[in-house]
């Protein structure tokens, strides 16, 4: 069985009720649910939440909420792996044999269904990695990052690269923060999902981390422009 797990706790602080806040006409979590359905690769789409309202909205848009997430993994300090591990364990306790689980973040309206499909394909073909997730290239080489002191003066974090040409520097990537494929055993064993995983490169114009109100506005503008181009 292949499942999607959308972790959506109710206690977001920087953007209150973030996971069900309206984004371009519907709760933002609905976009993640819809894209999961569009792939047609998931046997079940699960929302892991501690919040009754989020659970109700998730069901309204076609996801399942077969369990309530415990309080101890629903606070500000809760990380992704224990939450998905709990979801996989709960599904197995309910009698389902989970082979692969995809953590699909609820505030990721730019996920492409093809990326989800390709990510699973990469993971299945790998004999070395337990996880696969999308990454995007840094816009500017991190080797030439600058430090700004209190008086405003600048210095290079890596002085040896001060005179290097950008095209001569190693290509570097960052986590796109959209989804994470993993085999069930890796989740259950709480293995680190970053180091040693397979990276699926995606363009940086499809990546935005929605953590603040400014991020939200930027995301809505990007979404409008992207859909304008599709039309």
N, C-alpha and C positions, 0 to 999 in steps of 0.2 A: 504494500500500500504506500502511496505517495500522498503526503499531506502538506498543506500550507498552514502555518501558524502565525497569526497576526497578533503581536503582543500590544495590548492597548489598555494600560492602567488608567484610572480616573483622576489621579492626583497631579497632573502637570501643573507647573507653577508659572513659568515664564509666559506661556500662552494658556490661560485658563480654559479647561475643557478642550484642549487642543485636538485630541483624537476624534472628536465628533463636531468640531467647529465647521461651519459651512465653507466649502471651497468650491467656487465656480458652480454653485447650484445644488450641491449635496454635501453631506458630511464627508470630511476628507478621508475617513476610513473606508468609505464606500468605493473610492477610486481603487484602493488596493484590493478590495474584495472583487470588484468587477474585472480587474486585470488578471486576477488569479483564475476567475471563471473563464475568461477569454482564452487562456492557454489550453484548456481542456486536458491538462496533464494531472490534475489533482483529484484524488478520490474523495477527499474531504477538505474543506476550507474551515479552519478552526480559528476562533478569536479567543485569546487568553486574556481575561479581564477580571478585575475585582469590582467592577462598577455595573450596577443593574441597568442604567440608562444606555451605556455603551453596548451591553449585551443585547438589549432590546433593538437598538439600531442595527447591530451586526446581523441579527436574525432577519430583520426587515429587508436587508439588502442581499440575503441569500447565504450568509455564513452560518456556522453552527457554534453554539456555546455549550458544550457538553459538561463543563465543569467550571467552577469559580476559582480564580487564582488565589492562593493563600496570601495573607497579609504580609508574611515575612519575605516574599519576593515581589512585593507590589509598592515598595517605597522608592525614594529618590536614589538610593544606593544600589538598587537591584540591577544586575547586569543581564545581558541577553541570554547567555548560555544556560544559566540555571532556570530561566523562565521557559525556554524551549525544551530543556531536559524534563522539566515537570510536565509539560504538555505531552511529550512523547510517552512518558511513563503513564500518565492518566489514560491516554488512548489505548495503550497496551493493557492496562487494568480493565478497560471496558471490552476487551476481547479482540482488538484490532492489531494486526501484525504490521508495524510500521517499518518500511525499508528506508525511505528517505523523507526528510522533513525540511521544508523551506521556511525560514523565518522571513516574513514579509512585513516590513515596517508600515505602520498605519498612515504615516504622513509622507508618502512617497508617490505623488501623482504622476511622476515622470518615468516610472518603470515601464519598460517596453516588454510586451509579452514574449517577443523573440529572445530577449536576454534571459528570461526565466527558463525558456526551453533550452537555449544553448548552454546555460549554466549547468542544468541537470545533465545534459549530454556530456559535457566536459568532466563532471564528477564521476559519472558512470564509467568513462573510459580511463580514468586515472587509477593507477595501482599504488600510488604513493600518498595521495591526499585524501583527507576525510571531509574537507569543506571546499566550497567554491563560492566566490562572491565577486560582484562587479567593482572594478577599479577605474580610476580616471587619471590621466597624466596631469601633473602639476603644470599650471599655465607658464610659470617661470621656473628655471632650474633652482632647486632648493640649495644647491652648492653655492649659489651666489646670494643667499639670503643675507639681509642686513640687520644689524642690531642698532637701535636708537637709544642713546643715553639720555639722562635727565636734562642735560643742557642742549639736547638736540643734535649732537654730533653723531655721525654714523661710522660703523665699522663692520667688517665682514665677519659672519659667524665662522666661516672657513677661509681665512686669509689666503691660503695657497691657491684659491680659485679666483682671486681678484682680477687677474689679467686673462683668465680663460675665456675663450669664445663659447657662447652658449651652445652652439652646435657641436662642440667637442665634449660636452659633459654627458654623463650617463643619464638616460631617461629614467625618471622616477614617477611613482604613482601614489595615489592615496585612496583609501576606502571610500566608495561612493555612497555608502550608508543607505542602501536601498533594500537589499535582500541577501540572505546567506543560505546556501544549500549545504546540507550535511547528511551523512548517513546516520541512521538511528543510534548506532552504537557510540559514535563520536559524541552526539548530544547527551546520551545517557551517562557517559563517562566524564562529562563536563570538560572535554578537551578544548584547548585554546583554539578559537575559530579563525584567528588571523595568521599567525606564523605557519608557514608550510602549506597554506591553502593554495588552490589554483585561482589565479586572477583572470577575470573576464573583462578585457578593456572595453570601456564605453566612452563616447565623446563627452567632454566636460560641459558642453552646452546643455546636456540633459541631467546635470547634477546640481542639486541645491539642498542644503541642509536647513530645514525649517525649525529653528530654535527660538527666534525672536519675532516680534511683530514686523520688523523690517524685512526679515527673511520671508515672512508670509506674503507681504506686498510684492516682493521681488518674484516670488514663485507664481503668484497670480498673473503678473505681467508676462513672465516667461511662458506660462501656460497659454495665454491668449495668443501670443506671437507664434508659438509652435502650432497651434490649431489653425491659425490663419494661413500658415504656409501649407498645411495639409489640405485645406480647402481650395 
